[in-house]
Amino acid sequence: MQEFTDQMPGDILNFPMVPIRDVVIFPFTKVAFKIGRPSSVKALEKAMLGDRNIFLATQHDATVDEPEANQIYTTGTLGRILQAQKLENGQIKVVVEGRERGQSVKVEQFDGLFYATVRKIASIDESGYRTDGLLQKLHGVVEQFMRISPDAYTDALHASLRGNSASQISDAMASHLRVDIAEKQLLLETVSVQERLAKLVDILEVEIEKKQLDRTVHTRAKKQMDKHQREYYLNEQIKAIHKELGRKDEKAELEELKKKIEEAGMTIEAKDKALQELSRLESMPPMSAESTVSRTYIDWLINVPWKESSNELNDLGVAESILDEDHYGLEIIKERIVEYLAVRQLVKNPKGTILCFVGPPGVGKTSLGKSIANATGRKFVRLSLGGVHDESEIRGHRRTYIGSMPGQIVQLMKRAGTKNPIILLDEVDKIGKDHRGDPSAALLEVLDPEQNNTFRDHYLDVDYDLSQVFFIATANVLDTIPGPLLDRLEILRLSGYTEREKLEISKRHLIPKQAEGNGLSLEKVNITDDGVLELIRHYTREAGVRNLEREISSCLRKVAKKYVTSENKEDFRVSVDAEMVGQLLGKIRFRKSDIGSKSEVGLVNGLAWTSVGGEVLQVEATIVNGKGDVTLTGKLGEVMQESAKTALTCVRSRALELGINPEDFRTKDLHIHVPEGSIPKDGPSAGITLATAMVSALTRKPARYDLAMTGEITLRGKILPIGGLKEKLLAAHRFGIKTILISVENEKDLVDVPEEIRDELTIHCVDTIDEVLNLALENIEAKPDVEVVNTPIWDTHLGQTGLTSVIE
């Protein structure tokens, strides 16, 4: 762009312009600064090619990297470039001498740099007695400032007084002042020398007052300070600094705290407690340890939700669709949730509901809690209770202890931010108990609808209403949950999934989730129904779908490796069927033939319930020459040992009817063994299994390999009902057993078993041991020289450390 000096008045010219940050350049001063922006570098180069004249104007906001024309002050300084040096980092260090003031009439941008049309602002000669008087006063103020604060800053101000004219003195001093950019810009825009001198006098007088204030505070604090007053002195210094910086002082903060207490919506008791603590806080030294404790306590009272609530969803259809989308099956659970929502519409403040989902791992207990939160529109928070031993984890610590804090319940309420969240108490059956208290007892008040409207945390020490919280607990077993706590829970069992349900869950949820997690799209890879069934039958044996998800992920990882190493990624397509599953995962881990393929003497299939779902448990019995001793092995619990003794007495009382020689009980030893001896086994449902194994061994009649049974026995041969029937029948179906014996009194429980499972099983409801033996033993006399084969086969994945098989 060319200069148009011949077309403009003499005092209006075009110059390259550089916007500068955090500095205001005055006439009669030399300033060094760095230039790094491309537009500024180009402007500098343009000026260097010409007469080295450049227009310098300050940005409004120093943080803006590429300012617009309206973001730059119009009044600036026309300067001459004295020196320009390129640095290693690409920036240019510039030394500029300010010549005269100028005002940009128009700012344009061409070729990547700013050009400013500048009108020069001539200095007004204001020499005379008024100017001389202002200069004399300025000298006096600077001398006074030097006496109060003799340092390099005041030396620079004193050196500015050596200028040749009042205008030079005022500009040089304005350049050295430590004031903000806006105030310096105002001095630059002040054309009148007398006005500039007057403003400088005012600024320096304010600086002198600040210095005197600092000295006054320092002197007063020093007089009052002794060995116990150092802290007070520091606080006085902080107050003075805050006051000068315009920050809120302690009093303003206390007023703000009081306002928050008034607006928090606390109960009368909590509000009184908070105001009482606030009055104590006002009388404490701000930096004392006790002040911090009080302030923290008040903050907790304010931040716990007292009135904020989530707006619940009232559309039952939407809630049902959310539950169906997140979970396949579990119809009873979903129906219970929809019932709860329906009641919420009819009753304004219903009693709190505490649901407890009980089932083996991997059936979706925790994820179901999240789905309920989505379906109800509430906030969701989770507390894992596994291994918690300390009662204070629930009720909090009393404030007399160092580092005390509220319990997890109050912390969860604060995290949720509403007074009606869903709180999931995970693994409630694994709560510990030791010298620090019993957390399960502390949960009684939390989960009791009649008490939790006045829950009292030890730290808050005020009543807090938990009645609007929707509590959901999860557990693997009920045996370890204390009775009083169990009494407050509404038990909903998640027994496990059938093969068909696992297939649907895999197709709807597991495969899409794992495909995304392994960086594959469903267009690139597809796991067929046969492939999923192969995983279910031969690579997993569980009630839930956790291991199934791991195996699906394992298959997809191997496919991902093939995809990455393939040359033609566009046409890459893989269909994982049953055959490819075998290629990807190797040899199968479980076979349905594990239970056996032929009937054997003394080997009977029983049905057990464990923390990971139902299982098929084999019982072995054999007889050897001896003295009539009975040996029980396999780490059996007291209840199971009593069942074995009862079964033996029942068999001995019917020896003649069963074709057993009574002398065998005196001349032969009976050994009963349940394989996997490292795993504890207990529970009242193995009676008929033990009795059948004894009779099979004593009569030499094989027990049917394709039949399993469950039930307790009495001395008179009566079959008693058991629990966990659904889980046990699902286990029998997984193992390929088709015939089941159960107690007549358990017939009513068959309604809980999925219809497709019932259709594939032959279920006999028996009332006495005679009916059991007629169905379970093959009426084939075993030859004396027939070797009794007892094959101790039991589900291999039960051999995990610490797992207990409970037969109930």
ABEGO torsion letter per residue (X at the ends): XBBBAAABBAABBBBBBBBBBGBBBBBGBBBBBBBABAAAAAAAAAAAABAGBBBBBBBABAABABBBAAABBABBBBBBBABBBBBAAGBBBBBBBBABBBBBABBBBBGGBBBBBBBBBBBBBABEAAAAAAAAAAAAAAAAAAAABBBAAAAAAAAAAABABAAAAAAAAAAABBBBAAAAAAAAABABAAAAAAAAAAAAAAAAAAAAAAAAAAAAAAAABBAAAAAAAAAAAAAAAAAAAGBBBAAAAAAAAAAAAAAAGBBAAAAAAAAAAAAAAAABBAABAAAAAAAAAAAAAAABBAABBBBBBABAAAAAAAAAAABBEGAAAAAAAAAAAAAAAABABBBBBBBBBBEBBGAGAAAAAAAAAAAAGBBBBBBBABGBABAAAAAEBBAABBGBBBBAAAAAAAAAGBABBBBBBBGAAABBBBAAEBAAAAAAAAABAAAAAABBBAAAGBBBBAAABBBBBBBABAAABBAAAAAABBBBBBAEBBAAAAAAAAAAAAAAAAAAAAGBBAAABBBBAAAAAAAAAAABBBABAAAAAAAAAAAAAAAAAAAAABABAAABBBBBBAAAAAAAAEBBABBAAAAEABBBBGBBBBBBBBAAEBBBBBBBBBBBBBAGBBBBBGGBBAAAAAAAAAAAAAAAAAAAAAGBBAAAAAABBBBBBBBGAABBBBEBAAAAAAAAAAAAAAAGBBBBAABBBBEBBBAAGBBBBBBGAAAAAAAAAAAGBABBBBBAAAAAAAAABBAAAAAABBBBBBABAAAAAAAABBBBBBBAABBBBBBBBBBAAAABBGBBBBBX
